[in-house]
Structure formats: structure tokens, C-alpha cells
Amino acid sequence: MSEQQSSSPKVVLVGNPNVGKSVLFNVLTGAYTTVSNYPGTSVEVSRGHCTIDDQRYEILDTPGMYSMMPITDEERVARQILLKEDPHAVIHIIDARNIDRMLPITLQLIEAGLPVVLVVNILDEAKRLGMELDLELLQDHLGIPVIGAVMKRRIGLHELRRAIADYAMVPHKPFAYAADLEADINKLVRLIHGDYRLSRRATCLLLMQKDDDIEALVEKNESESNFLQLKDGLREIIFKRRADLNLQISLERKKVCKRMLDGVVTQIIKDVEPLGEKLSKLMMNPWTGTPILLLVVYFGLYKFVGGFGAGTLVDFLEGNLFENYVNPPVINFAEKYLTQRWLYELTVGEYGLWTLGIRYAVALVLPIVGAFFLIFSLLEDTGYFPRLALLVDRLFKRIGLSGRAVIPIVLGFGCDTMATLVTRTLETRRERIIATMLLALAIPCSAQLGVILGLLSAAPNALAVWSIFLLLVFLLIGFLAARLLPGESPVFYMEIPPLRLPQLRNVVVKTLTRMQSYFVEILPLFLFASVILWAGKMTGTLSTVVGALSPVVKALGLPVEVTTAFVFGFFRRDFGAAGLYDLQSSGLLNITQLTVAAVTLTLFVPCVAQFLVMLKERGVKTALGIFVFVTLMAFSSGWFLNKFLLATGLLA
């Protein structure tokens, strides 16, 4: 981060998921953003900047949070940012339709002594539902700036920018709880003497709610005698009340919010249900939501990503642009100046840095992944994904995941490597391991998927067997993992944003940002893979590996020539699938062998880029365990499927 950016006043965006934080972040910062892990965690934080009245501000988009009392890693990181970043302003974005449920966090932020600006977003949908909000009255009740907004249409943006530029700390209005609770809070406040970013009142409330991180912070900042007095005072309060203090405090906040909203919200009864609400219910109902999902998969993944991305775009970039205009001068240069064989092979050979690293990443994978990110951003901007998460949540709970895992699973059909990175957003370590394992095992990336669909499309029965078998493996392994892996089951909460037509600017910014992030993260992995393959070819190791796998391939009822496709599939998923295509075109595979080979190759070990990301995200022990399990599962599944198809004559 530059010195100018790091010294700029910081504006921190906070709020529940799906209330418009990312939209506001993109509106304020444009495409000039960075996404990185928060120090010491695997949680991503987006940073950007904007200029208001010649003053440059750094904008931070925090992970979604429901309370100042964190439960998930994302909430913990969001609070850490509030504790450490010394914000000029904290912009709390809430959904106008759920203002009564989200206002308690606003109270917590105000109680903490933070410079809060409240943005009541999605006002148009609230009005459509018959809600009228008096935001001037709410501003008077809260004592902080309150701005009504529809950020997707930039309504309220000018007022927010003005509030950021003009913000000055003002004395917050006190919020009084029940008299006995106030007495307990004040008793603890008098025992605190250290300096904290949060107010002493907020610090004491978190202590009463048994927040371990805050307790450790207080122990560090207080003298030993003060801390012991605090502990004694807290024990006395807990013993006297003999009740759940966390629950009592939450109930008191709800009472305060109810008083704050008195006269602010007026509900007008509407006889006609809005079209968006009807569509929303259809998307979340299993009977209607499933056909909608299948249509999205067919037109979004199969036709657009597989047909347009893997077909039209790749043909243009790789088959025309690179083949005719880019590769020739590069190869001519190598032939002229890189006369040593090892150097020539390392650069432009079959597995060279240019051939396999740069060309493959830019001309083959990037257009496919870019097409997927475009569809993903379109669906995200409409608000479809939260509805999809609720649709699959019940099923996913049976395989140890929550509806939130639908995002990395869907991303896996674009690129399993990127999807493995996105598993960071899942709540528990157990859930992250299960999702990573299922991505490595049963989710084909768009590059591999496109080739296999083309390979099996001429035989609908074979395509049906491939699809059904993969689905059964996905569900079976998830079901067993959910029961065998230790850890807590996921808890799933998700706000449902309104259904909207996607905004072109938002879609473009999201797509370009994700493509940039993907390319920066993945290109070094492709270059590394090319060096490994080059070394294997030059030393003969690659031939040795092919020879060692041949007996296993024969046991699946496949010709020995298929072995090369499996080995290459580890380094390039679609290259392995393309190898099957060549073998089938040569008449070496009958329909049963082709189906067995396609299933086994899909289930086979993840590509090297995905494996390297697994090492980075899950650690060496877990990544190697998944690698071995997936390998054994792929070949045992292929052996079983071959025996089943031969015994039943299903594809004869």
C-alpha cells in the first residue's frame, strides 16, 4: 500500500451480507480496488479509494457481520478492522425492508463510540412493499447522520459523499436499558481504567456477553488488580442474575430499537403482491426453483460458458490470434537465439513457460473463466444466489455444508482453483474441508466440462450415466464426510436482497475485478506447473509415471493409451479430456470404455493449480489426504462402473 493511501482517512463499510455493501463499495471506488487476506486470517477484505472535495479517502469493505459480538471468522475480522483501523467514518448499510432487525447493530456501533453514518438502502423495494419511513425522525432519535438510498441507482450517493466529507464526531445520544441492567453496566464501567478503541460501556457489555477476545484485550490493558476486580464484579453480576446475560442485553436492545422506530415506520397494506416477490418465492420453492436452476445451468454454464467461452472465445484467442499472430514470432525468436535444447524446451517446448504457462493461462483458461465470471456477476447482481442458497440449504445440510457453500460449488464449474480460494468464506473449518474435497472430486471445471460434454453429446445415454454417476458420488461422499469428520455443523443465516435487473456497470466492474484477481493468483501456478512437467519430460520421470499407472488403467477395462490422458489431466484438466477425444476419434474406445474413462478422469485428482491452492488454503496434511482419497475414489469408482455397465449391458 502506498504511503499516500495508507495516510488517507479511512471509511469503513459495515453491515449484514446482501444489504448493498459491495454495490456501495464499487460505486465509491470504481474498478481500482485490491482484494487481500486480512493479516493472520484467510478472510478477504477489499480496499479501494475515492476522492471527495480534493480529499483522498481509503474505503474498506468489511465481511458481513450481524453483531459486534462475533461468531464467524468474517464477523471477527470485521470487528478487528473497527478496532484497529481508526476510521474517519463508519458507514453502516442496512436493508430498509428489515430495518427493525438490523437497527440493533447500529445501536452497538453508536454505543462503541464509533463515527457512524447510517445508510438505509433498498428504499425503493421497501416502498413497493408498502413501507413509509421517516428518516429525519430516525436521525433525530439516533443522533447520527441517516441517509436514505437506492445505491444500485446511485440515489443517495451525493448525500453520502457529503456526509463523509463533512463528518465530525458529535456526542451520541445515550440509550438507556432497564434500570437494573444499567446499574450492572455502570458498576463495571467504573472498574475500567485502560484506553480502548471501543467505549468503556461497549467494552463492558461485551465482557458481560462473554466475549473471549475482549476479555483478553482487557486483561492486557488493565493492571492485575483492576482486572481481578472486574472478574469478581462480573461473576457477582452473573450469579445475581442467574440468566443468560447475552440474551437479556439483546432483548433490551430490541426494546430500544422499537422505541426508536416508533413513528418512523408506517406500513401501508397492499392488495397486490409485487412481481419480484412472486418470482422470489418461485426461486426458493423446491418444486419451481429446481427447474429454474436447471435452466440457469443449461443456458448459463452449458451454452454460454461451454459454448461461447470454451468454443467461440477460445477458438478466436488460441486458434486464431495466438496461433497465427502471437506464437510464430515467439517460436522464431526461440529457434534463433535459444539454441540449447533444455532452454528451448523450457521456453517454447511442449510444456514450456510460454506454451503451457502464459499461452494456456491467457488464451485457453482466461476466456473460459472470464465467461463464467460474467454469468456469475450477472446472476449475483440480480440477487439470485441468496435464493439459490436457501433452495439447496436443506440438501446441503445433509452433506455437511450450508446454503452458503453454493457459491464456491457453483464457482467450481468455472474454475475449481478459484472456487477453492472462495471456500475461505465458509463458516467452519469442517465445512471448508468438505467443500474443498467435493470440489476436488466431483465438480468439473468449465474447461474440462466443455470438452467432456462435446465428447459425450453424441451418445445421450452415456452423458446421462456420466451425469447421474457424478451426482451420486457427490452426494454419497458429502453424506459420509458429514458424519465422519469432527467439528460443528454449519449455522446458516442469509439476508434476501430484492430481485433486480442487473446494472451493466456493476457487472463489468465485478467481472474485471475477479478476472484480475484470478489472473494474478493463478498465473504463477501455471508457470510452476510448466516447469514441473518440463523437468519430468527431460528426466524421463513423466514416462515412468505413465508406465506405473498403466496396470491400474487396464484394470478399469481401458486401453493402455488412456494412461497418458490421466497423467496430463493432473496438469491440465481439459488436456486430459482432449486426450480421450483423440482416442475416441481413433476408434480405440467403445461407448462403455469412453463413459468409464470420462467418469474416472472427472473424479481423478485435481489439476496441479488447484492442488497448490489446496496446499495453501488447507495445509499440507489435509491437502495430501484429499489428494490420496480422491485418487483412490476415482479409480475404484471407474472399476465399479465398468463392472456394472458390462454386467447390465446398459450402454451396449
N, C-alpha and C positions, 0 to 999 in steps of 0.2 A: 504494500500500500504506500502511495506517495506521501511525502511529508505534508503537502497541501491538503490531501484528502483526509489524512489522519487528524489534522488540526482543525478540520471543519466542524462546525456544530453538528451534533448527531440528532437525527429524527428517527425514533424507533416506532415501527408499526406493530401493534399487538391486537389480538382478538382470536375468537374461535375459528376453526377451519371453515372454509366455504362462506365467508361473510364479505369477501371482496378485498382482502389484504393484498393479494398478488396483483389484482387489477389496479389497485391504487398505487402499488409499488411500480408497476410498469408505466402507468400514466405519469408519475412523478419523474421517473428516471430514464424512460425510453429503453433502448436496447443496450445501453452502456452499463452493464452490470457484471458482477463477479459472483460466483457461487462456490463456497468452500465449506469444509467441515469446521464447526466451532471447535476451538482448541480442546484436545483431550476427549473428544466425542466423535461419533460417526453421524451426527446430525448436521444437515446442511443449513447455512444461513446465507441469504442473498444480500449483497451490498451494491449500492449504486450512488448516484449523486444528482442533485438538481441545483439550479441557481434561481434565487428569488431576490429581486432588488439588488443585483450585483453581489449578493452573498451566496457563497457556495455551501451547500448542506450535504452531509453524508446521510443516506437513507438506508436503514436496516429493516429487512422484512423477517420477522421472527417466526419460528414454527408456531402452529396453532396452540392456544392454551385456553383452558376452561376456568382456571383458578390460579391465584398466587400460591396456593398450596399444591406443588407439583405431584403428579402421579407418573407420567410417562417421561422418557428422556427428552422429548420435544418440549414439554412444559418446563422441565428443569433448565434446559438451555435458554428458553425464552426469559425465564426469571433471572438467570445468570447475566444476560445482556442488560436487563434493567438494573441489576446490582452493580455492574462494572463499567458500563459504557458512558455514564454521566450524560444522559440525554438532554438536549435543549428542549425537546418536546416529545411526549409520548402520545402517539395518535392511536386511540382505541376505536377500532371499527366494529360496529355491531349491525346485526340484521334487524331492520325496523319491524319486521313481522314477529320477531321473538325478543322484543325489547325488554319484556318483563323477566325473561330468563337470563339475559346477558348483562343486564344492568348491575347485578351483584359484583361482577369483576371490575366494573367502573368504580364502584364504591371502594373496592380493595386497592385499586391504583391510587385513588384520591387519598385514602387513609394512609397509604405508604409515603405520602408527601411528594409524589412524582408530578411533573408538569404536564397534566393530562389535557388533551383535546378530544372530545367525543365526536365521532363521525357516525351519524345514524344513516346507514347505507340502505339501498334497495327500497327507497321510499315509494317508487312507482308501483312495485308489487304490493306493498302494504296498502296503498290507496286502492288498488284493484280488488283487494280483499275486503274493502270497506273500512279500513282503519284511518282515522284522522289523528295526527299528532301535533300538539302544541309545543314545539321545540324551544320557543322563547321561555315558556313557563318551566320547562325542564332545565334549561340553562340557569334560570333564577334559583331553582331548587338545589342544583348541584354546585353552583358557584364556579363553574369552569366553562370554557367555550364549547358550545354544542352546534354542530353543523349538519344540516340535512343534505343528503347526497344520493345521486344515482351515478356512481363512478364509471360504469360502463359507457355512459353517455356524457361523462365529464361534467355533469350537473353537480355543483358544489365545489368543484376543483378550485375556482378562483377564490372562493371564501376560505377554503382550507389553506391555500398558499398564503393568503393574507394573515390568517391566524398563526401560521408558523412564523412568518416574518415579524409579526407584532407581539409574539408571545412574551409575557413576563410573568414570573411567579407571583401568584396572588394568594392571600390567605384562603385556604379551603374551608368551606363550611363544615362544622363538626356534625357527625352523625351519631346520635345518641342511641344506644341499645337499652335493654331493660336495666333497671337501677342496680340489681344485684350483679349482673354481668359487668356493668360499668365499674362498680366498686372493685371487682376482682382485677379488671384490666388496669385500673389506676394503681392498685397495690403493687402490681408487677412493674409498671412504668417507673414508679419511684425507686425501684431497686436497680434500674439500668443506668449506667454512667458512661458507657463507651459510645464511640461515634459510629453510626451506621448509615448506609445509603438510604435504607428504608426508615420511616419514622419509628420512634420508640413504641408508639401504640401498635403499629403494624407488626413490629418485631415481637411484641408480647403476645399478640393474637396468634401468630404463627407458632410461638412456643406452646401456647395453650392447645393448639391443634396437633401437637407432637410432630413438628417438622424437624427431622434429624439434622438437615443441612443448616438450618437457622440455629439450632441448639449448638452445633459445633462452632458456628461463627461467633455466637455469644460467648461461649467458653474461651475462645481465642482472644476476644476483645475485652473481657471483663477480668478484674482481679479474682484470685481464687476465692476470697471471702465473699465478694459480691455474687459470684456465680453460685456458690453454695447456698447463699440466701435466696437467690432466685429459684433454685431447685427445690428448696424447702417450701417457699411460698407457693410454687406450682403444685407440689404434692398436696399441700394443705387445701388448695382450691379443688383439686381433683377429688380428694377424699370427701370434702364437704358436699360437693355436688353429686358425686356418685352417679354420673351420667356422661354421655358422650359429648364432650365439650365441642368437638368439631361440628357435630350435628346442631348443637344449641347455637353456636355462632352463625352457622349457615341459615338457620331459621330466623335469627334476628336480622340478618342482612336482607332476607326476603321481605320481612315486615317493613324495614326501612325503605326498600325499593317500592313496595306497594304504596307507602305514603308519598314517595317522590313522584310516582306516576299518577297520583290522584288528580284528575282534571287534565292530565297530559294526553291520555289515550282515550279516544271515543270510537266505539265500534258501531258501524252502520251495517245493518243486516241487508245482505244482498241475496236476491232470489236465484240468480243465475250463477252457476259455478263457472269461473274463468276457464277458457280453453286450456291454458297452461297447466292448471291444476288437474284437469281431466287427463291430459297426456301424462302428467307426472304419476298419477295413480296407475295408469296403464303400464308404465315402465317398471313399476315396483311390484305389480301383481304377477305372481309366477305364471299364471295361465296366459297372460298377454305380454308380459315382459320378456319371456323366453323367446317367442317368435321375433320380437323386436331386436333382441340381442343377436339372433341368428342372421337377421337382415343386415345388421351393422357389421357382423363378422364377414358376411359374404361380400357386401359392396365395399366395405372399408378395407379389410385385410386381403381378401382373395382378389377382387377386381382392381382396387386402386394400388395397394402396396405390392401385391404379387404381379398383377398385370401391367400397370403403368410404371411402378417403381422398379421392380425386378426385370421388367421387359423393356418398355419404351425408353426409360431414362438410362438404364444400364447399356442398352444397345447403342444409344447415342454417345454416351460418355466413353465407354470402354471399346465398343465395336467400331465407332467412327472417329471420335475426337482423339482418343489415346492411340488407337491402332494406326490411324493414318497420319496424324499430325504431331503427336507428342512423343510416342515411343521411338520412331525412326531416328530423330536426331540424337536422342539419348543413347540408343544402341550403337549408332555410328561413332559417337564420341568414345564409348567404352571399347569398341573394337579397335579404334585408332590409338587410344592412349593407355588403356588398361590391359596391357599385353600379357601379364601374368595370369594364369588360369584361375587361381584361387581368388584373385581380386576381381576378375571379370565375373565369375560365378557369384561372388558376394554382392556385386552391384546389380547386374542385369541378368544373371542366370535364372534358372527355373525357380529358385527360392530366394532370389536376390532382394536386397533392400528396396530397390526400385520396383522390381517385378511383383513381389509378394507384399512388400510393406506399403509403399506410397501408392502405387497404381491400384492395388486391391482396396486399400482403405478409401481412396478418393473416388475411383471410377466404378467400383463394384458395391462396396458396402454403404458408403455415404449416401448415394441416391436412394437406396432401398430404405435405409434408416430415416433419411430426410422425408420420404413419402409417408413413412409411418408416423413420424413426429407431427407432420402436417395434419393427418387424420386425428391423431391423439389430441392435438391442440384444438381442433375444431370441436371434437366431442367434449373436451374439457370446458371450452368456452360456452357451450350450450347448457352445461350443468348436468350432463348425462351420467358422469361417473359416480357421483354420490348415490344416484338412483340404482345404478348397476351394483354398487357395493351392498345396498340394502337388499337387492334382489337375490344375490348369491350368499349373503351372510349366513343364513341358516345352513346351507350346504357346506360352506367353508368352515363353519364351526366344527363340523364332524371330521374335518381333516386337519384340525389344529390351527386353523387360521381364522381371521375375522374378515368382514367385508372389505376392510381397508386394504387387504392383500390383493384385491382385484387389480389395483394399479400396477404393481410390478409384474403380476401374471400376464396382464394384457400387454404391457411393455415388452415382455419376453417374446411375443410374436413379432416384434420389430427387431429387437436385439437382446439376446439373453445377457450379454455383458452389461449393457446399460441397466437392464432390469435387476440384475444382481446388485448393482450400486444403489438402486432405488429401494431395495429391501431395508435400507437404513431407517426408513420411515416407520417400519413396523414396531409395535409397542414393546414386545418381549424378545429376549434372545432366542427362546424356543421357537417363536413364530418366525424369526428371521432365518433360523437354521432350516425349518421345514420348507419355507418358501424357496430358499436357495437350492435345496435338494430337488424339489419338484421342478424348478426351472432347469436345473442341470439334466434332469432325467426325461421329462415328458413334454417340454414346451419347445417346439422347433422355431428357430429364428426365421425372419421373413426371407432371408437368402436361401436357407435350406428348404423352407416351406414351399417357396415358389418353384424350385426345381422338382421336388417330390410330387407336388400337385400336377405339374406338367408330365411327370413320369407315369403317374397312375391314372390320369384323367381319361385315358383311352380304355381303361378297364374299371368301370364303376364298382363292380363287386370288390375288386382289390382295394380301391380307395375307401370303400365302406369298412372293410376289415381293418385297414390301417387306422382309420379314424376311431372306430369303436375300441380297438385294442389299446390305443394310446390313452383314451379317456378312462378305460377300466384300470389301467396301470396307474394313472394319475390319482384316481380316487382310492384305489387299494393301498398304495404306498402312503398317501396322505392319512388315510384312516389308521393304518398301523403306526405311523410316526406319532400321531396324536395320542396314542395310547402307550407307546413305549418310551418316548422322550420325556425326561423330567422337566418340570417347570410349570409356571402358571398358565392357565388358559387365557386367551386374549379377551379384553373388555372392549366393546365397540360402541363408540359414540360418533355421530356424524351429523352436522348441520346439512339441511337440504336447501341449496340455493334455488332461485327461480329458474325455470326453463326460459332461455332467451335465444334469439338469433345470434350467431357468433359475430363478434366485431372483427373486421378484417385486420385492423392494426394490432389488436391483442393477439390474434392467431399468428401473424407474421413475427411479432416480437418473441412470442413463446417458442415458435419453431426454430428461429435463428439462434436464440439463446441456447436451446437444448442441443442443436447441431454443433454449435461452437464448443459447448461443454463436453459433448461426446467425442468430438474430434481431438481435443486437447488431451483427454484422458486415455483414448484408445490407440491413437497413432503410435505412441512409444511401445505399446504392447504388440502391435503388428510388426514393428521393426525388430523387436526382440524375438518374436516367433520366426521371422525370416532367417535370423542369424542361427537359431537352433536347427532349423531344417537344413540350412546350408551346411552347417557343421556335420549333421547326420549324413548328408549325401557325400560330402568329401571324405569322411572317415569310414563310410560303409555301415555305420550304425543303423541307418534307415533300412537298408536291405536286411540287416539282421533282425530288426523288429518285425518286418514283413514276414520273414521266414518263421519267426517264433509264433506268430498269430495264425499261420496257415492251418495247423491242425484244428484249432478252435473253429475256424470258418468252415472247414469241411464237416465238422460235427453238426453244423446248422443245415447241412444239405446244400451248401453253396459251393460253386466252383472256386478254386484257389485264387483266381484272378480278382475276386471281390476283396481280398485281404488289403490290397493297396488302397481301395476306397475307404476302408475303415481307418487306416493309418492317416491318410490325408484328411479325413473328416475331423480328426482331432485338431488339425491346424487351420482348416478352412471347411466349415460345415457344408457349404454349398458345393465345394470342390469334391468332397466325398460323394454327395448325391449325384453330381455330374458324372462321376466315375461309373455309378450304376447305370446312368443313362447311356453311356457309351457301350457298356457291357450288354445292355438290353438291345440296343440298336444292332449290335454284332450277332445277336441271336444266341448268346451264351446263357441267358436267363429265361426260364419259363415263367408263367404268371405266378405260380406258387413261390418260386425262388425270389422273384422280384419283390413280392409282398413281404416275405420274411426278411430280405435284405433291407428294404425300406424301413420296416419297423425297428430292426436291430440298429441300423445306422442312426435313426432318430433318437433312440434311447441311449445310444452309445455316449461315451464320455464327452463332456462339454468341450468346446473349442479352446485352444490354448489361451486366448484373450480372456474368455470367461473364467477359466481355471485360475489365471493370475489374479483376476479381481476377487475370486473366491478366497485365495490365499490372503489377499489384502484385507478383505472385509471380515472373514470368519476365522482367520488364523490357520496356521499350518496343520495342526492336528485335525480340526474339523474339515478343512478343505480336502485333505488326503483321504479322510474317512468317507466323505461323499464321493470322491473320485473312484475309490475301490468299490464302494457299494453300487454306484451307477454302472460301472463296467461289468460286474457280476450279474446285475439285474438285466442289463441289455442282452448279454449272450444267453442267459438262462431263459429269458422271455422269447428270444429268437428260436432257441431249441424247442421250447414248448409249442410255440405257434407252428413251427414246421411239422412236428408230430401231429398236431391237431388237424392241420389242413390236409395232410396226407391221409390221415385216418378217416376224415369225413368226406374228402373229395369236394370240399366246398368251392374251390376255385378251379376244379378240373374242367 
